[in-house]
Amino acid sequence: MKKETIQPAKHLTGGLDLPGDKSVSHRYAMLAALAEGTSELRRFSAAADCHSTLACVSALGAEVKTDKDTVRVTGGGLGGLKRSWRALDAGNSGTTMRLLSGILAGQQFSSKLTGDDSLQKRPMKRVIGPLREMGADIRARDDNFAPLEIRGAQLKAIDYRMPMASAQVKSAVLLAGLFADGVTSVTEPARTRDHTELALEEFGAAVEKDVRTIRIHGRGANGGGKLIAKSLDVPGDLSSAVFFIAAASLFPDSNVLIHNVGLNPTRTAILDVFASMGASIQILGLKSAHGEVVGDLAVKGASLKGGVIAGGQIPLLIDELPMLAALGPYTEEGVEIRDAAELRVKESDRIAALAENLQRMGASVEERPDGLKVQGRHAGKLRGAEIEPRGDHRIAMAFAVAGLAAEGNTVIRDADCAGVSFPTFFKELNRLAEH
C-alpha cells in the first residue's frame, strides 16, 4: 500500500484543472449506453468509480472506446442492452450499483450486480423497495446488501414519495421509469442533485419538473421511448474542488484559480457554507453547458469561522462533510455536524474515521451517532500523524489538506484510495503547495 507524506506548506498558488465530475460522468455513460448511436463524452472522469460504470455498460453490450479523457459510447437504444455472461462488478461505486439497478430492473434478461468488500456492506434496500413497487424482481443478501440478483421484468409506472432525500434513489426510479408503462413520478422531501433529470433531458427523454416532483414518460407514455446519442463536455468536479478551496483557505497568501468547475445549483450549497465561514471565493465566467452551469473559482486565503452544519443542509453536502470536519481545528469556533448518520454507511464509517484521525493529529473531537463536534483553533495546533483512511478516498484527501497546516509531516496510508475519485490529487496538491 502506497504512502504519501504531506509536508507543512506556506501557501497554495497557481491554476488547476479538475477531473470531470463523477456524478455527471456516471449518468452520461449510462444514458449513452441506452441511446441510439455514438455519444462522445469529453473530459470524462478519471475516477475508478466511473470506469466501473463504463466496464458494466460494456459488459451489457454497449461499445466503449476510451482515448485519454474522451469516451465514446455506442448504444443500441432502450432495447439494446444484452445479458452479461458474468457478474457486473461495480467496484467501490454505490452510484454504479444503485443507478444500474434501475436500468436492469426493466430489461428482458437477468443480471447479477456485485462490488468490492466495502460496497457489499452498503445498504441497497432503499433502492430495492421502490423498484419492487414497479414490479422488479430483485434478490439481495439479507434483503439489503450486494450481490444483487435482478431478473428483468415489465415495469409499471408509480408515484413514489421518497421517505428520505437521496439523489441515487431518485435516479434509480427515474431510470427504471424509462422502461415502465406510463408516467413515473418521484417526489423528494428535500431537493437533491438533479444531474439525472438534466442528463435525461439532454439525451431526449420526456421529463417534467414541478417543485420537488419529477415525472418521466416511459415507453408506453406519450413522448416516451427514445434516447439519442449526444456530444457532451463533462464539467469539472466541484466535490474535488472542495479540497483545494479548503487548502487555499488555510493560508493568508494563497491564490488559486480552479477552471471549468460544475456549479449546478443543487451542488453549490458547499460554496454557501464556505462563504458563511468567511472563505474568499469569487465565481468567474459563468456559462451554461448541456443544462449544467460551469464557471471558474478564484480562491484566496482567509480566516475561517466554523459553525454548525445540520438538518436540510446535510443531503446537499454529504460528500463535502469530511473536508469540513477536518477543517474544524483550523477554524475560530470549530465545526459541528449533526443529522448525518448517513456518513456511517458511505465508503467507510466516515464519522468514526474522522474522529479517529483527528484525534491522532491532536484535535479535540466528540463523536456522536449522527455526527461529531470538532473544537476550533483555541484547542491547540494540530500535529502531523499517520492517517488511516480506511480505504476511503475522501478521508485520505481531507487529511492530506489538514496536514498542510499541521506541525511536522503527515503520512497518509493507502494513499492510492484517492484514485477512486481523483487519481492525480496528491500530484496536484504538491504542485500548488509552496513549502
C-alpha positions in Angstrom: 0.0 0.0 0.0 1.4 3.3 -1.1 2.0 6.1 1.5 2.1 9.8 0.8 4.0 12.2 3.0 2.4 15.7 3.4 4.8 18.4 4.4 3.7 21.7 6.1 3.0 24.4 3.5 3.4 28.2 3.5 0.5 28.8 1.0 -1.0 27.5 -2.3 -0.7 29.3 -5.6 -1.4 28.5 -9.2 -4.1 27.3 -11.6 -5.9 23.9 -11.5 -7.9 21.8 -13.9 -10.1 19.2 -12.1 -11.1 15.8 -13.2 -14.6 15.6 -14.8 -17.5 15.4 -12.4 -18.1 11.9 -11.2 -21.9 12.3 -10.8 -22.3 13.6 -14.3 -19.9 11.1 -15.9 -21.8 8.1 -14.4 -25.1 9.4 -15.8 -23.8 10.3 -19.2 -22.2 6.9 -19.6 -25.4 5.0 -18.6 -27.6 7.1 -20.8 -25.2 6.9 -23.8 -25.4 3.1 -23.5 -29.3 3.4 -23.8 -29.2 5.9 -26.6 -29.3 5.2 -30.3 -25.9 6.0 -31.9 -22.4 7.0 -30.7 -22.1 9.6 -27.9 -18.8 11.5 -27.4 -18.2 12.3 -23.7 -15.3 14.8 -23.3 -13.4 15.4 -20.0 -14.9 12.1 -18.7 -14.0 11.5 -15.1 -10.7 9.6 -14.5 -12.2 8.2 -11.2 -12.1 4.5 -10.7 -15.9 4.6 -9.9 -16.8 6.0 -13.3 -14.7 3.4 -15.0 -16.6 0.7 -13.1 -19.7 2.1 -14.8 -18.0 2.0 -18.2 -17.0 -1.6 -17.6 -20.6 -2.5 -16.6 -22.2 -0.9 -19.7 -19.6 -2.5 -21.9 -20.4 -5.9 -20.4 -24.0 -5.2 -21.2 -23.3 -4.8 -24.9 -22.6 -1.1 -25.4 -19.4 -0.4 -27.3 -17.0 1.7 -25.2 -13.8 3.3 -26.6 -11.6 5.5 -24.4 -8.9 7.9 -25.6 -7.4 9.8 -22.7 -10.3 11.7 -21.1 -12.6 11.3 -24.1 -15.0 8.3 -24.1 -17.2 7.2 -27.0 -20.1 5.0 -26.1 -22.2 3.4 -28.9 -25.7 2.3 -27.7 -28.4 0.3 -29.4 -31.4 2.2 -27.9 -33.5 1.4 -24.9 -33.9 -2.2 -26.0 -30.3 -2.6 -27.0 -28.7 -4.0 -23.8 -27.7 -7.7 -23.7 -27.3 -10.1 -20.9 -23.8 -10.2 -19.4 -22.2 -13.6 -19.2 -20.5 -12.7 -16.0 -21.5 -10.8 -12.8 -21.4 -7.0 -13.3 -18.7 -5.5 -11.0 -19.5 -2.0 -9.6 -16.2 -2.0 -7.7 -16.4 0.6 -4.9 -19.2 2.6 -6.6 -22.5 2.9 -4.9 -23.7 5.2 -7.7 -23.0 2.4 -10.3 -24.9 -0.2 -8.3 -27.9 1.9 -7.4 -28.5 3.6 -10.7 -27.8 0.5 -12.8 -30.3 -1.4 -10.7 -33.0 0.9 -12.0 -31.9 0.2 -15.6 -31.5 -3.6 -15.2 -34.9 -3.9 -13.5 -36.6 -3.2 -16.8 -34.6 -5.5 -19.1 -35.8 -8.7 -20.7 -32.9 -10.7 -19.0 -31.4 -11.5 -15.6 -28.3 -9.8 -14.2 -26.1 -10.1 -11.1 -24.5 -7.0 -9.7 -21.6 -7.2 -7.2 -18.8 -5.0 -5.9 -15.9 -4.8 -3.5 -16.0 -5.6 0.2 -16.9 -2.0 1.1 -19.7 -1.8 -1.4 -21.1 -5.2 -0.2 -21.6 -3.6 3.2 -23.6 -0.6 1.9 -27.4 -0.6 2.1 -29.4 -1.2 -1.1 -32.9 -1.7 0.4 -33.7 2.0 -0.2 -33.4 1.3 -4.0 -34.8 -2.2 -3.9 -38.1 -1.1 -2.2 -39.4 1.4 -4.9 -38.1 -0.8 -7.8 -40.1 -3.8 -6.4 -43.2 -1.4 -6.3 -42.7 -1.0 -10.0 -42.7 -4.8 -10.5 -39.0 -5.5 -10.3 -37.7 -8.9 -9.2 -34.6 -8.3 -7.1 -32.9 -10.6 -4.6 -30.3 -9.4 -2.2 -28.2 -10.7 0.7 -30.3 -10.2 3.9 -32.7 -8.4 1.5 -30.4 -5.3 1.7 -26.8 -6.0 0.5 -25.0 -6.9 -2.7 -24.6 -9.1 -4.6 -28.0 -8.2 -6.2 -29.7 -10.6 -8.5 -32.1 -8.7 -10.8 -34.5 -10.6 -13.0 -35.7 -8.2 -15.7 -39.4 -7.6 -15.7 -42.1 -5.5 -17.4 -42.3 -2.5 -15.1 -45.3 -0.3 -14.2 -45.2 3.4 -13.6 -45.6 4.5 -9.9 -45.9 7.8 -8.0 -43.1 7.4 -5.4 -42.8 9.7 -2.4 -39.3 9.3 -1.1 -39.0 8.8 2.7 -35.6 10.4 2.7 -33.7 12.6 0.4 -31.4 10.6 -1.9 -30.3 11.6 -5.4 -29.3 7.9 -6.0 -32.7 6.5 -5.1 -34.5 9.2 -7.2 -32.2 8.4 -10.1 -32.7 4.7 -9.9 -36.5 5.1 -10.0 -36.4 7.7 -12.9 -34.1 5.4 -14.9 -36.4 2.4 -14.3 -39.2 4.8 -15.4 -37.7 4.8 -18.9 -38.8 1.1 -19.2 -42.2 1.4 -17.5 -45.6 1.7 -19.0 -46.9 5.2 -18.3 -45.6 8.2 -16.4 -43.4 7.6 -13.3 -43.1 10.4 -10.7 -40.7 10.9 -7.8 -41.4 13.4 -5.1 -38.4 14.3 -2.8 -38.7 15.5 0.8 -35.8 17.9 0.1 -34.1 18.9 -3.1 -31.1 16.7 -4.1 -28.7 16.7 -7.1 -30.6 17.0 -10.4 -27.9 15.7 -12.7 -30.1 12.7 -13.7 -33.0 14.9 -14.8 -30.8 17.3 -16.7 -28.9 14.4 -18.4 -32.2 12.6 -19.3 -33.5 15.8 -20.9 -30.2 16.3 -22.8 -30.5 12.8 -24.3 -34.1 13.4 -25.3 -36.2 11.8 -22.6 -39.6 13.4 -21.8 -39.1 14.8 -18.3 -41.3 17.2 -16.4 -40.3 19.0 -13.2 -42.7 20.6 -10.7 -41.1 22.0 -7.5 -39.9 18.7 -5.8 -41.7 16.2 -8.1 -40.1 14.9 -11.3 -42.0 12.9 -13.9 -40.6 10.7 -16.6 -42.6 9.3 -19.6 -41.8 5.7 -20.1 -42.1 3.6 -23.2 -45.8 3.3 -23.0 -46.4 7.0 -22.4 -46.8 10.0 -24.8 -43.4 11.2 -25.9 -41.5 8.5 -24.1 -39.4 5.8 -25.6 -36.2 7.1 -27.3 -32.8 8.5 -26.3 -30.5 10.0 -28.9 -26.7 10.0 -28.8 -25.0 13.3 -27.8 -21.7 15.0 -27.9 -21.1 16.4 -24.4 -18.5 18.0 -22.1 -18.4 16.9 -18.5 -17.9 19.8 -16.1 -15.0 19.8 -13.5 -15.9 18.1 -10.3 -17.0 20.6 -7.5 -16.6 17.9 -4.9 -12.9 17.6 -5.9 -12.5 21.4 -5.9 -13.6 21.5 -2.3 -10.3 20.1 -1.1 -8.4 22.9 -2.9 -10.8 25.6 -1.7 -10.1 24.3 1.9 -6.3 24.1 1.4 -6.1 27.6 -0.1 -8.2 29.0 2.7 -5.8 27.8 5.4 -3.0 30.3 4.4 -3.3 34.1 4.1 -1.1 34.3 1.0 -2.9 31.6 -1.1 -4.1 32.4 -4.5 -5.6 29.6 -6.6 -7.7 29.6 -9.8 -9.8 26.5 -10.4 -11.0 26.2 -14.0 -14.3 24.9 -15.5 -16.0 23.8 -12.3 -19.5 22.4 -12.4 -21.7 24.9 -10.4 -25.1 23.1 -10.6 -27.3 24.9 -8.1 -28.1 21.6 -6.4 -24.4 21.2 -5.6 -23.3 24.7 -4.6 -24.5 24.6 -1.0 -20.9 23.9 -0.1 -19.9 27.3 -1.5 -22.6 28.9 0.6 -21.2 27.1 3.7 -17.6 28.2 2.9 -18.9 31.8 2.4 -20.7 31.7 5.7 -17.4 30.6 7.3 -15.6 33.6 5.8 -13.8 31.9 2.9 -12.7 34.1 -0.1 -14.2 32.6 -3.2 -15.0 34.5 -6.4 -17.0 32.9 -9.2 -15.9 34.0 -12.7 -17.0 33.4 -16.3 -20.3 31.6 -15.6 -21.9 29.8 -18.6 -24.3 27.0 -19.3 -23.2 23.8 -20.9 -25.7 21.0 -21.7 -28.0 22.1 -19.0 -25.2 22.2 -16.4 -23.7 25.5 -15.1 -19.9 25.9 -15.3 -17.5 28.6 -14.1 -14.0 29.3 -12.7 -13.4 29.7 -8.9 -10.8 32.2 -7.6 -9.8 31.3 -4.0 -7.7 33.3 -1.7 -6.5 32.7 1.9 -9.0 33.6 4.6 -9.6 33.2 8.4 -12.4 30.6 8.7 -15.1 31.0 11.4 -16.5 27.5 11.5 -20.1 26.7 12.5 -22.9 24.1 12.7 -24.0 22.0 9.7 -27.3 20.2 10.2 -30.8 19.5 9.0 -31.7 20.2 5.4 -28.1 21.1 4.6 -26.9 17.6 5.1 -28.2 15.9 1.9 -26.7 18.7 -0.2 -23.3 18.5 1.5 -22.9 14.7 2.2 -19.7 14.3 0.1 -18.1 17.5 1.4 -18.6 16.9 5.1 -15.3 15.0 5.7 -13.4 18.1 4.4 -15.4 20.5 6.6 -14.9 18.3 9.7 -11.1 18.1 9.0 -11.0 21.9 8.7 -12.6 22.2 12.2 -9.4 22.6 14.2 -8.3 25.5 12.0 -11.5 27.5 12.5 -12.4 30.0 15.1 -15.5 28.3 16.5 -14.8 24.7 15.4 -17.2 22.7 13.3 -20.2 20.7 14.5 -22.0 18.2 12.2 -25.5 16.9 13.1 -28.2 14.8 11.4 -25.6 13.0 9.3 -25.9 9.3 10.3 -25.7 8.6 6.5 -22.0 9.2 6.8 -21.7 5.9 8.7 -22.7 3.9 5.6 -20.5 5.6 2.9 -17.2 4.1 1.6 -16.2 3.8 5.2 -17.9 4.8 8.5 -16.8 8.4 7.9 -17.8 9.6 11.3 -15.6 7.1 13.1 -12.7 7.6 10.5 -12.9 11.4 11.0 -12.9 11.2 14.8 -10.1 8.6 14.9 -7.7 10.5 12.6 -8.5 14.0 14.0 -7.6 12.6 17.5 -4.3 11.2 16.0 -3.4 14.7 15.0 -4.2 16.1 18.5 -7.7 17.6 17.8 -10.4 17.7 20.4 -13.3 15.7 19.0 -16.7 14.4 20.3 -18.0 11.6 18.2 -21.8 11.2 18.1 -24.2 8.7 16.4 -25.2 11.2 13.7 -22.1 13.4 13.5 -19.3 15.0 15.5 -18.2 18.2 17.2 -14.6 19.3 16.5 -13.1 22.1 18.6 -11.6 25.1 16.9 -8.1 26.5 17.0 -8.3 27.5 20.7 -7.9 23.8 21.5 -4.4 23.8 20.1 -2.5 23.3 16.9 -2.6 20.0 15.0 0.5 17.9 14.7 1.4 15.6 11.9 0.4 12.0 12.3 0.0 8.7 10.4 -3.5 8.7 8.9 -5.6 5.6 8.3 -8.2 6.5 5.7 -9.9 3.0 5.8 -9.7 2.8 2.0 -11.9 5.9 1.7 -10.8 8.5 -0.9 -12.5 11.5 0.8 -10.9 10.7 4.2 -7.4 10.4 2.6 -7.8 13.7 0.7 -9.4 15.6 3.7 -6.4 14.7 6.0 -3.9 15.5 3.3 -5.3 19.0 3.3 -5.4 19.1 7.2 -1.7 18.0 7.2 -0.6 21.1 5.2 -1.1 23.3 8.2 -0.1 20.9 10.9 3.3 20.9 12.8 5.5 18.2 11.2 4.8 15.8 8.5 1.6 13.9 8.0 1.7 10.4 6.4 -1.4 9.1 4.5 -1.5 5.3 4.5 -3.1 3.6 1.5 -3.0 6.9 -0.4 -3.9 5.1 -3.7 -7.5 5.1 -2.5 -7.8 8.7 -3.6 -7.8 7.3 -7.2 -11.5 6.4 -6.7 -12.4 10.0 -7.4 -9.1 11.9 -8.1 -6.1 9.9 -9.3 -3.8 12.9 -9.6 -4.8 14.5 -6.3 -1.5 14.3 -4.5 0.5 15.4 -7.5 -1.8 18.5 -7.9 -1.7 19.3 -4.2 2.1 19.1 -4.2 2.4 21.2 -7.3 0.3 24.1 -5.8 1.7 24.0 -2.3 4.8 26.2 -1.6 6.8 24.6 1.3 
